[in-house]
Amino acid sequence: MIRTRFAPSPTGYLHIGGVRTALFSWAYARKNNGVFVLRIEDTDLERSTPESVKAILDGMHWVGLDYDEGPFYQTHRFDRYKDVIQQLLDSGHAYLCYCSKDELETMRAEQEARGEKPRYDRRWRPEAGKTLPAIPADVTPVVRFKTPLDGVVAWDDAVKGRIEIANQELDDLIIARPDGSPTYNFCVVVDDWDMQITHVIRGDDHVNNTPRQINILKALNAPLPVYGHLPMILNEDGQKMSKRRDAVSVVDYADKGILPEALLNYLARLGWGHGDDEFFSMEQFVEWFSLEAVSASASRFNHEKFMWLNAQHIKSADNGRLAELIAPRLAAAGVALAGGPAIEDVIALVKERVQDLNALALEVDYFYRKREPLAADVDKHLSGDAVARMGRFADKLAALDVWSAEAIHELFKPFCAEEGIKMGQLGMPLRVLVCGTTQTPSVDAVLAVIGKDEVLRRLRG
């Protein structure tokens, strides 16, 4: 059975690059009737925080990427890591290193002075016929993995194709710190092994970790998963997106008025494609998805295209759901819906005009209360005879037996002829006086939805 995982480190918020990794892993599992696992890699005890864990879980919930198992926490598995480290020590695949911090710094400085690549010189690595240094009394050892000295680590990457890295390029990495806590590359191996992960789908910043992890898996006689390294996401300047510089928390996209399905839809198109299809559901994405279709090249985040896609999802969203999503925004702005038009009717009229939920709430606002118009709009559209003319048009509206957009529209042409004006000289003052803005949908439809009594009150008030 296909088993994939998403394994973020809780050292900050959930970044959109992480969401795309989770999305592709989730989709691959769903496409193949497999299992999607959530794992929290919290071995960095200094930087991992409960707040970051909550941000990850909240982010996964908001975007709707449901996981079948987990969340598992590495800090809950230290006894297991300790056992496997001892197994590697007993089998000769790991050893104790007593180098002090000062020794390592001196080693690095001397290598750099000689123009060499800085690396641990393996002075504590046991070899046949080799005499190890005397064990110092004041140093608590680390545990290092005994990396093969020759040969290559090769794998057929599901995204990047064949990758080969010589073992000579690899160090004897530390797998346990002086306090006994295990390190990232080691924990990942044990977790993927224990959780029977068949496909490791992750960002290509992990490519250099993969040969180290493969060597440890081989030392444990554990099966190797299929690796697929996703290309990075670049910002609009063509630089790698970073947590600090470019993106907010995924949950913050909700505050910006983004629909989760729009974010997933857009991220799916960053590095993957299905012909010319841009707008699609997650059900369609799962049906179409394959790792073979993932590009090995980096993708650039385009904010304008992202917002266009969000607009498409708003247009196709259920009006009742949109009403629930903007309700907190309206309440925060002091907009009372009671006694006003049905919110779903308002949303149906205005949602074609917006790109985000915040803009949708602003469009809905003037149906429930008149905005204070801009002075420039008042001067331009309500000067001279315009206010009196609006009073005369209000009388025409008051006489209507049927209140509908069609009935209101039927008044426009004869009233303009009677007053000797063009339609703009009627429509724009109506908008400013009734809504407080010049930017609305068709004014007859707006008046119809606001309702007869409220329209007359605003025109005559």
Long-range contacts (C-beta under 8 A, 24 or more apart in sequence): 1-33, 1-34, 1-35, 1-198, 2-28, 2-29, 2-32, 2-33, 2-34, 2-35, 2-198, 2-199, 3-29, 3-34, 3-35, 3-37, 3-195, 3-196, 3-197, 3-198, 3-199, 4-28, 4-29, 4-34, 4-35, 4-36, 4-37, 4-197, 4-198, 4-199, 4-200, 4-201, 5-36, 5-37, 5-38, 5-39, 5-191, 5-192, 5-195, 5-197, 5-200, 6-36, 6-37, 6-38, 6-39, 6-60, 6-65, 6-67, 7-38, 7-39, 7-40, 7-41, 7-188, 7-191, 7-202, 8-40, 8-41, 8-56, 9-40, 9-41, 9-42, 9-44, 9-47, 9-48, 10-40, 10-41, 10-42, 10-48, 10-49, 10-52, 10-53, 10-55, 10-56, 11-44, 11-47, 11-48, 11-49, 11-52, 12-52, 12-55, 12-243, 13-52, 13-55, 13-56, 13-59, 13-243, 13-248, 13-249, 13-250, 13-251, 13-252, 14-55, 14-56, 14-58, 14-59, 14-60, 14-249, 14-250, 14-251, 15-241, 15-243, 15-247, 15-249, 15-250, 16-233, 16-241, 16-247, 16-250, 16-263, 16-267, 16-301, 17-203, 17-232, 17-233, 17-241, 17-247, 18-250, 19-59, 19-63, 19-65, 19-250, 19-263, 19-264, 19-267, 20-230, 20-233, 20-267, 20-268, 20-270, 20-271, 21-201, 21-202, 21-203, 21-230, 22-60, 22-63, 22-65, 23-63, 23-65, 23-264, 23-267, 23-268, 24-201, 24-230, 24-272, 24-289, 24-291, 24-294, 25-199, 25-201, 25-202, 26-65, 26-66, 26-67, 27-268, 27-282, 27-285, 27-286, 27-289, 28-199, 28-201, 28-289, 28-291, 29-68, 30-286, 31-286, 31-287, 31-289, 31-290, 34-198, 35-68, 35-69, 36-65, 36-66, 36-67, 36-68, 36-69, 37-67, 37-68, 37-69, 37-70, 37-72, 37-195, 37-197, 38-67, 38-69, 38-70, 38-71, 38-72, 39-70, 39-71, 39-72, 39-73, 39-74, 39-191, 39-195, 40-70, 40-71, 40-72, 40-73, 40-74, 41-74, 41-184, 41-187, 41-188, 41-191, 42-73, 42-74, 42-75, 43-74, 43-75, 43-181, 43-182, 43-183, 43-184, 43-187, 44-184, 45-75, 45-181, 48-75, 55-249, 55-251, 58-251, 59-249, 59-250, 59-251, 62-250, 62-251, 62-254, 62-260, 63-250, 63-260, 63-263, 63-264, 64-260, 64-261, 64-264, 64-282, 65-264, 69-195, 72-191, 72-195, 74-187, 74-191, 77-187, 77-190, 77-191, 78-181, 78-182, 80-190, 80-194, 81-176, 81-182, 81-186, 81-187, 81-190, 82-180, 82-182, 84-186, 84-190, 84-220, 85-143, 85-175, 85-176, 85-182, 85-186, 87-220, 88-143, 88-145, 88-175, 88-216, 88-219, 88-220, 89-143, 91-219, 92-126, 92-146, 93-145, 93-146, 93-219, 94-143, 94-144, 94-145, 94-146, 94-175, 95-124, 95-125, 95-126, 95-143, 95-144, 95-146, 96-124, 96-141, 96-142, 96-143, 96-144, 97-124, 97-125, 97-141, 97-142, 97-143, 97-144, 97-172, 97-174, 98-124, 98-133, 98-135, 98-136, 98-139, 98-141, 99-123, 99-124, 99-139, 99-142, 100-136, 100-139, 119-171, 120-144, 120-171, 120-172, 122-172, 125-172, 140-178, 140-179, 141-178, 142-174, 142-176, 142-177, 142-178, 143-174, 143-175, 143-176, 144-172, 144-173, 144-174, 144-175, 145-172, 145-173, 145-174, 145-175, 145-186, 145-212, 145-215, 145-216, 145-219, 146-172, 146-219, 147-171, 147-172, 147-173, 147-212, 147-215, 148-215, 153-210, 153-211, 153-214, 153-215, 155-210, 155-214, 155-224, 155-227, 156-226, 157-207, 157-227, 157-228, 157-229, 158-199, 158-201, 158-226, 158-227, 158-228, 158-291, 158-292, 158-294, 159-204, 159-228, 159-229, 159-230, 159-231, 159-291, 159-294, 159-295, 159-296, 160-204, 160-207, 160-229, 160-296, 161-296, 163-207, 163-210, 165-208, 165-211, 167-211, 167-215, 170-211, 170-212, 170-215, 173-212, 175-216, 184-209, 185-209, 185-212, 185-213, 185-216, 186-216, 188-213, 189-213, 189-216, 189-217, 189-220, 189-222, 192-217, 192-225, 193-217, 193-220, 193-222, 193-223, 197-225, 198-225, 198-226, 199-225, 199-226, 199-227, 199-228, 199-291, 200-225, 200-226, 200-227, 200-228, 201-228, 201-230, 201-291, 202-227, 202-228, 202-229, 202-230, 203-229, 203-230, 203-232, 204-229, 204-230, 204-231, 204-232, 205-232, 228-291, 228-294, 230-271, 230-294, 231-271, 231-294, 231-295, 231-296, 231-297, 231-298, 231-299, 232-298, 232-299, 233-270, 233-271, 233-298, 233-299, 233-300, 233-301, 234-298, 234-299, 234-300, 234-301, 235-300, 235-301, 236-300, 236-301, 236-302, 236-303, 238-300, 240-298, 241-301, 246-301, 256-356, 256-358, 257-310, 257-356, 257-357, 257-358, 257-359, 257-360, 258-310, 258-356, 258-357, 259-310, 259-313, 259-314, 259-317, 259-325, 259-357, 261-313, 262-306, 262-309, 262-310, 262-312, 262-313, 262-314, 263-310, 265-309, 265-313, 266-305, 266-306, 266-309, 266-310, 270-299, 270-301, 271-295, 271-297, 271-298, 271-299, 278-309, 279-309, 279-312, 279-313, 307-355, 307-356, 308-355, 310-355, 310-356, 311-354, 311-355, 311-356, 314-351, 314-354, 314-355, 314-356, 314-357, 314-360, 315-351, 315-352, 317-351, 319-344, 319-347, 319-348, 319-351, 320-344, 322-347, 322-351, 322-357, 322-360, 323-347, 325-357, 326-357, 326-360, 326-361, 326-364, 329-357, 329-358, 329-361, 330-361, 330-364, 330-365, 330-368, 333-361, 333-365, 335-361, 335-364, 335-365, 335-368, 335-369, 336-368, 336-369, 337-368, 340-367, 340-368, 340-450, 340-451, 340-454, 341-367, 341-368, 341-449, 341-450, 341-451, 345-449, 346-449, 349-441, 349-445, 349-446, 349-449, 350-441, 352-441, 353-441, 366-435, 366-436, 366-437, 366-440, 367-446, 367-449, 367-450, 370-434, 370-435, 370-436, 370-458, 371-435, 371-436, 371-437, 372-436, 373-432, 373-433, 373-436, 373-437, 377-432, 377-437, 377-438, 378-432, 380-428, 381-428, 381-429, 381-431, 381-432, 381-438, 382-429, 382-432, 382-433, 386-425, 386-429, 387-429, 387-433, 389-419, 389-421, 389-425, 389-426, 389-429, 390-429, 390-430, 390-433, 390-459, 391-459, 391-460, 392-419, 393-426, 393-430, 393-459, 394-455, 394-456, 394-459, 394-460, 397-447, 397-452, 397-455, 397-456, 397-459, 398-452, 398-456, 400-452, 403-448, 403-451, 403-452, 404-448, 405-442, 405-444, 405-445, 405-447, 405-448, 406-444, 408-444, 408-447, 408-448, 409-444, 412-444, 430-459, 433-458, 433-459, 434-458, 434-459
